[in-house]
Amino acid sequence: MHLDNLIQRFQNKDKAAFETLHNMYAENICGVINVILKDPERSQELCQDVFVKIWNKSDQYDTSKGRFFTWILNIARNTAIDELRSKSHKNQKKNLPVDSLVGIYENSEDLNGKIDTIGLQSLLKGLKDKCILLIDLLYFKGFTQKEAAKELKTPIGTIKTRIRSCISEIRKNLPQ
């Protein structure tokens, strides 16, 4: 079945189409959420919340604005970051040992198996370590630019300039 047709059926509230899309994307979406939260159980719960959100907002997806998976991915990322910044999450994580806070590239098996289906490795190829670290903090760990500046002991202006430069480098890796 063609993806565009499947998405159209989903937008028309076809439950079978929704189930097919869920089966296609749930594992990757849960993996992305877990990269941000570092909590597999809570990531599964939020993953289900994301699919409820896309079902309720199915009419908001516009094919002219990007790929369907990217749309879901943005909803998942925002949901995970909202959770990360919530008071309940912060209170729950206060007593975690430092060794549980591993970076995005330390779990390369997870990344290669789940996240690279969205092509992140090819986009990040050739980036400087500073860019990868900054993208990890801002995009995957949900830091604000101000928090990243504090964490990296770098002026906020430098962070803003660096992220713009990093995004330009990523754009060069986008398929034409």
Protein Blocks (a to p, Z undefined) as FASTA:
>chain_A
ZZklmmmmmmnopaklmmmmmmmmmmmmmmmmmmmnopaklmmmmmmmmmmmmmmmmmmp
cfklocfklmmmmmmmmmmmmmmmpmklmmmmmmpcfklmccfklmmmlmmmmmmmnomm
mmmgoiafklmmmmmmmmmnopafklmmmmnopafklmmmmmmmmmmmmmmmpcZZ
